[in-house]
Structures are given as C-alpha cells and as structure tokens.
Amino acid sequence: MRQLGHISPSIEARIQGLSGTMGRVTHYDLAVIGTGSGNSIVDHRFAEKRVAILEDNTFGGTCLNVGCIPTKMFVYPADLARSARHAPALGVDLTYDGARWPQVRDRIFGRIDPIAARGRAYREGQPNVDVYDRHATFVDDHTLDTGTGAQITADQIVIGAGSRVVVAEIPGLDEVGFHTSDTVMRIDDLPRRMAIVGGGYVAAEFAHIFSALGTAVTQIQRGPVLLRHHDEDVSRKFTEIAQRQWDVRLCTTPTHVVRRNGTTVLTLSDGSEVETDVLLIATGRVSNADRLALENTGVATKNGRVRVDEFQRTTAPDVWALGDVSTEHQLKHVANHEARIVQHNLLHPDDLVASDHRFVPSAVFTSPQIASVGLTSQDAQERAIEHQAVTYDYADIAYGWAMESRPGDHFVKLVADPRGQRLLGAHIIGPQASVLLQSLVQGMSLGSSPAEMARGQYWPHPSLAEVVENALLELATE
Ligand SMILES: Cc1cc2nc3c(=O)[nH]c(=O)nc-3n(C[C@H](O)[C@H](O)[C@H](O)COP(=O)(O)OP(=O)(O)OC[C@H]3O[C@@H](n4cnc5c(N)ncnc54)[C@H](O)[C@@H]3O)c2cc1C
C-alpha cells in the first residue's frame, strides 16, 4: 500500500479504498484550516456533515500550546515569587528561595500537552471528520492542497490559520541562537541572565515571569516607553515600575549580536553591550494569510490579514475567516467570538449574525497587571473626540491600604464623554486589573451609563472593586 505521508490512518485507508491512487479528490461539506478557535466550530450540529480539519502544527493552536494558557500558568508562580519582595512593607517577612524550573515547566506542559494530544485523537476518532496534518494551501476557492499529497474540495472553507512570531532582523542573530515565545517556555534551566528584545505585551509578560523567578532580565525597547499602544498614563507608569523590577533599555535597538566566550553579546544602538545567557526575541506577530496561496482564490487581504465583513465572510463565496489571520485584535477571546459567529452562520445561512467588536478587552499579565478596553486618551485626542478623563488610585481605597499600594502605582483611568454619560474607555494598572475591568466591559457592552454602573448596583465593601466604583463616581456629570 502506498504511504500518503502525514495523514491520519483512518483517512489514509479511506482515500486508498476510494481511489487506489493519489489522484482522487475527496469532497467535504466543510474544511477548517487551523485547530485554534477554528476547531471549536465543529460540534454535534455538524455530525451529519463530512468535515476536514487541517493543521500543520500542534493540535489546539497558539493559545493552548504556546500562548495565553502556558504563559499565564507561568505568571501565577511568578506572582507568588514576587509577592515575597512586597511582603516586608506589610511587616511580614517572606523569603523566596528559588524556583525548581523543571518542575514549574513540567507541571504546566504535563497538563497542556495531553490536552492537545486528546484533542487530536478525539477528532481522528470522529467518523465524519478527517484530520490532515500538513500545511494546507488553496488551489481555488473550493479546493485545498492538503500538503499530504491529496487535494480536497469543500462546499464551505473556514480559514482559522492564526498568526506567527515575527523575528526582528538583527545581524548575527542566526549564528547565536535565540528563543521566541514558541520555545522559551520549554528551556531546560532557569537562565541566570536573559535579554528580551521587544516592548509589547509578550515581552512584558516574560520579563515579569523570568525576573520574578530569579533571572536577571534586560529588556530592550526601541521606543521611549513599554506597552506603547496602551493609554499613555498606563504605559508611562508601567515603564517606570518595570525599571524598578528589571533592567529596561529604552530608545535603543540591537545593531548586532555575537557569541563571545560562551556568552551571547548584543551591541545596542546607544553603544552599550548586553551580555546574556538566553536571548528572547519578542517583536510581534503577523497573520498567516501570506502562507495560504490566497492568490489562487478570490480571498482578498488588507494590511496583511484576510479581509472579512461583519459576518466573517471573506471576499470569496463560501470562504470564511476568523481569529488572528483576519482580525487586528490578536486575542483569544476575539478568535473564540468570531468562531461562534462563523459557526452560527454556517448553520444558519439565511439568518446571518454579525460579530461584535465594540468593546474588546485585553489584559497584560505582567507586574503589575494591566487591563484595558475602549479608547485611550490618545485615541480620543487623535480622533478629535471631546472627552474627559479621571483616575482613581488603589492607594485611596480601603483594600489598597490593606495591600499597602504605593500611591500613583496602581490606578483606574476612565475616559468618558464630556457629559459623563458614556464610558469610552477604561484602563487599569494594578493587582487583579484583568478581573476589575470586567464590570466596566459589562457596563459598556450593555449600554449602562457610568452613573448606572456606579449606583445601579452594590459594590462589596471593602473590596478592591471599590476602586472602580470610585473612579466612576469621579466622572463629572452634567
Ligand atoms: C505568548 C503569547 C501569549 C498570549 N497571551 C494571550 C492572552 O493572555 N490572552 C489572549 O486573549 N490572547 C493571548 N495570546 C494571543 C492568542 O494566543 C491568539 O490570539 C489566539 O490563539 C489566536 O487563535 P486563532 O484560532 O486565530 O489562531 P491559532 O490558535 O494560532 O490557530 C491557528 C492554527 O492554524 C495552523 N495553521 C496555520 N496555517 C496553516 C496551514 N496553512 N495549514 C494547516 N494549518 C495551519 C497553525 O499551526 C495553528 O495551530 C497570546 C499569544 C502569545 C503568542
């Protein structure tokens, strides 16, 4: 029997049985490229459909394997480790005695890896589903080259192909060896020194993780602040706090990198050198739209991403897209939301629903946490939107006293219309920011005014949530 390569045994048998040659094309009702959020589309309601799932990497996609989930599983022990440093301010002496890195790592991947394997096995065991585990490309609007030697056709195709790491071009990089977010979580030992190139949220999270666990971190950022897309008060404050926690080099870039005496040495544009044991490049991600041979289709792209309308339809009939491959947000909850929209629209072609991107929250699990939704002050200024902004400090509420929150370090900033009747944005830096933000996301999504959010409900006293309540009450109302 001829081997078809990397293809699940059930489908290999089926193709061989059907055709006895490589030439035959199998037809499906639905084909899904990518097993991140795209994988969740295929539930019991598709039991009567023939489905192809195409995945060229680990089942489950970025979030499960190399993204949100493992990073946050590292952040939690890092938070514990860092808390020992803050405890003496409260009169409690804790010592941090170090991390058993292999145990930290293996606890995380010991849980994640089996989930990915089970996800794949589950799909391969479904009688109506075939899994192709090679890189898929389009032959035309309804035909895919599965990369396994077989072509397939499908009535409907969903592109959930995600995004990939972008590695900054630094002369010498390929010779010295480096890590990205795809690999750094699986290293063998906690390094003594780490240099992180990048100033975005991935860099901020890893700087927190490794520095809290005991690595001497140096973060190199081209611009004058870290997390520059955040509200200016938040990014300025975070930059200042980060500088207290690890070595931050601003307004500089690596000009080249070499190995010298067993050490990686980065030369920066300001003339300084950084010696490191591990080099982490965290300089962003780009949509995988350019790797799908979309030129063979009617699927258009915009700014490097697959172009979709509000129903997640691409410009080619019967081809849909969701998540990082098409959205500007690059967030798992957005990919999941869009997957639910695509799922509904596949099942109800005469009753399409639109995706809702009005109030998309994001959180950065660094130290301290940062969470944000809606317009920043800069956004409002750039768009000439009349607005007011208020901040309320954690240090000014009872729970902030309990935490000995340093004045000015942790706060809620709200951006609202001048009459105080509509919240336009909310930005929080401080402990539990990701949790605190949710009441504001809810209020904005449900159309509540700041006054309704503050006074239309109880806020448990003396919880941290009171900082949100007080910020809402600060807004000047007409
Ligand atoms: C370090 C890190 C931390 C993150 N933390 C958070 C967080 O805290 N919160 C949050 O909301 N988001 C976070 N994200 C972002 C989040 O992981 C992504 O937004 C989300 O996973 C995107 O889902 P997706 O389904 O669009 O794509 P993916 O999950 O990337 O799935 C796409 C899949 O398609 C496969 N594929 C691509 N092209 C092909 C092809 N041609 N043929 C076959 N298969 C293909 C890929 O291998 C991949 O498995 C993080 C990302 C990273 C890297």
The ligand as an SDF file (V2000), in Angstrom:
LIG
                    3D

 53 58  0  0  0  0  0  0  0  0999 V2000
    2.9790   34.2550   24.2000 C   0  0  0  0  0  0  0  0  0  0  0  0
    1.5350   34.5800   23.8690 C   0  0  0  0  0  0  0  0  0  0  0  0
    0.6780   34.9150   24.8890 C   0  0  0  0  0  0  0  0  0  0  0  0
   -0.6500   35.2020   24.6040 C   0  0  0  0  0  0  0  0  0  0  0  0
   -1.4790   35.5440   25.6300 N   0  0  0  0  0  0  0  0  0  0  0  0
   -2.7590   35.8500   25.3740 C   0  0  0  0  0  0  0  0  0  0  0  0
   -3.6520   36.1860   26.4310 C   0  0  0  0  0  0  0  0  0  0  0  0
   -3.2810   36.2050   27.5990 O   0  0  0  0  0  0  0  0  0  0  0  0
   -4.9400   36.4630   26.1020 N   0  0  0  0  0  0  0  0  0  0  0  0
   -5.3860   36.4500   24.8180 C   0  0  0  0  0  0  0  0  0  0  0  0
   -6.5610   36.7340   24.5840 O   0  0  0  0  0  0  0  0  0  0  0  0
   -4.5610   36.1400   23.7930 N   0  0  0  0  0  0  0  0  0  0  0  0
   -3.2670   35.8410   24.0500 C   0  0  0  0  0  0  0  0  0  0  0  0
   -2.4420   35.4920   23.0080 N   0  0  0  0  0  0  0  0  0  0  0  0
   -2.9720   35.5270   21.6300 C   0  0  0  0  0  0  0  0  0  0  0  0
   -3.7830   34.2690   21.3260 C   0  0  0  0  0  0  0  0  0  0  0  0
   -2.9870   33.1390   21.5920 O   0  0  0  0  0  0  0  0  0  0  0  0
   -4.2340   34.2850   19.8820 C   0  0  0  0  0  0  0  0  0  0  0  0
   -4.9470   35.4800   19.6380 O   0  0  0  0  0  0  0  0  0  0  0  0
   -5.1540   33.1180   19.5450 C   0  0  0  0  0  0  0  0  0  0  0  0
   -4.5780   31.9080   19.9230 O   0  0  0  0  0  0  0  0  0  0  0  0
   -5.4750   33.1110   18.0550 C   0  0  0  0  0  0  0  0  0  0  0  0
   -6.2970   31.9960   17.7650 O   0  0  0  0  0  0  0  0  0  0  0  0
   -6.5390   31.5490   16.2420 P   0  0  0  0  0  0  0  0  0  0  0  0
   -7.5100   30.4360   16.3170 O   0  0  0  0  0  0  0  0  0  0  0  0
   -6.8300   32.7170   15.4250 O   0  0  0  0  0  0  0  0  0  0  0  0
   -5.1280   31.0330   15.7560 O   0  0  0  0  0  0  0  0  0  0  0  0
   -4.1890   29.8700   16.3080 P   0  0  0  0  0  0  0  0  0  0  0  0
   -4.5480   29.4460   17.6640 O   0  0  0  0  0  0  0  0  0  0  0  0
   -2.7960   30.3440   16.0710 O   0  0  0  0  0  0  0  0  0  0  0  0
   -4.5280   28.6450   15.3660 O   0  0  0  0  0  0  0  0  0  0  0  0
   -4.1350   28.6190   14.0360 C   0  0  0  0  0  0  0  0  0  0  0  0
   -3.6440   27.2350   13.7180 C   0  0  0  0  0  0  0  0  0  0  0  0
   -3.5880   27.1060   12.3030 O   0  0  0  0  0  0  0  0  0  0  0  0
   -2.4560   26.3570   11.9640 C   0  0  0  0  0  0  0  0  0  0  0  0
   -2.1370   26.7120   10.5830 N   0  0  0  0  0  0  0  0  0  0  0  0
   -1.7490   27.9080   10.1270 C   0  0  0  0  0  0  0  0  0  0  0  0
   -1.6210   27.8830    8.7980 N   0  0  0  0  0  0  0  0  0  0  0  0
   -1.9320   26.6260    8.4020 C   0  0  0  0  0  0  0  0  0  0  0  0
   -1.9770   25.9900    7.1480 C   0  0  0  0  0  0  0  0  0  0  0  0
   -1.7320   26.6530    6.0240 N   0  0  0  0  0  0  0  0  0  0  0  0
   -2.3060   24.6800    7.1090 N   0  0  0  0  0  0  0  0  0  0  0  0
   -2.5950   23.9910    8.2410 C   0  0  0  0  0  0  0  0  0  0  0  0
   -2.5760   24.5730    9.4610 N   0  0  0  0  0  0  0  0  0  0  0  0
   -2.2510   25.8690    9.5330 C   0  0  0  0  0  0  0  0  0  0  0  0
   -1.4120   26.7960   12.9770 C   0  0  0  0  0  0  0  0  0  0  0  0
   -0.4020   25.8310   13.1380 O   0  0  0  0  0  0  0  0  0  0  0  0
   -2.2470   26.9610   14.2330 C   0  0  0  0  0  0  0  0  0  0  0  0
   -2.2490   25.7810   15.0130 O   0  0  0  0  0  0  0  0  0  0  0  0
   -1.1110   35.1610   23.2720 C   0  0  0  0  0  0  0  0  0  0  0  0
   -0.2440   34.8030   22.2320 C   0  0  0  0  0  0  0  0  0  0  0  0
    1.0720   34.5220   22.5300 C   0  0  0  0  0  0  0  0  0  0  0  0
    1.9910   34.1400   21.4100 C   0  0  0  0  0  0  0  0  0  0  0  0
  1  2  1  0
  2  3  1  0
  2 52  2  0
  3  4  2  0
  4  5  1  0
  4 50  1  0
  5  6  2  0
  6  7  1  0
  6 13  1  0
  7  8  2  0
  7  9  1  0
  9 10  1  0
 10 11  2  0
 10 12  1  0
 12 13  2  0
 13 14  1  0
 14 15  1  0
 14 50  1  0
 15 16  1  0
 16 17  1  0
 16 18  1  0
 18 19  1  0
 18 20  1  0
 20 21  1  0
 20 22  1  0
 22 23  1  0
 23 24  1  0
 24 25  2  0
 24 26  1  0
 24 27  1  0
 27 28  1  0
 28 29  2  0
 28 30  1  0
 28 31  1  0
 31 32  1  0
 32 33  1  0
 33 34  1  0
 33 48  1  0
 34 35  1  0
 35 36  1  0
 35 46  1  0
 36 37  1  0
 36 45  1  0
 37 38  2  0
 38 39  1  0
 39 40  1  0
 39 45  2  0
 40 41  1  0
 40 42  2  0
 42 43  1  0
 43 44  2  0
 44 45  1  0
 46 47  1  0
 46 48  1  0
 48 49  1  0
 50 51  2  0
 51 52  1  0
 52 53  1  0
M  END
$$$$
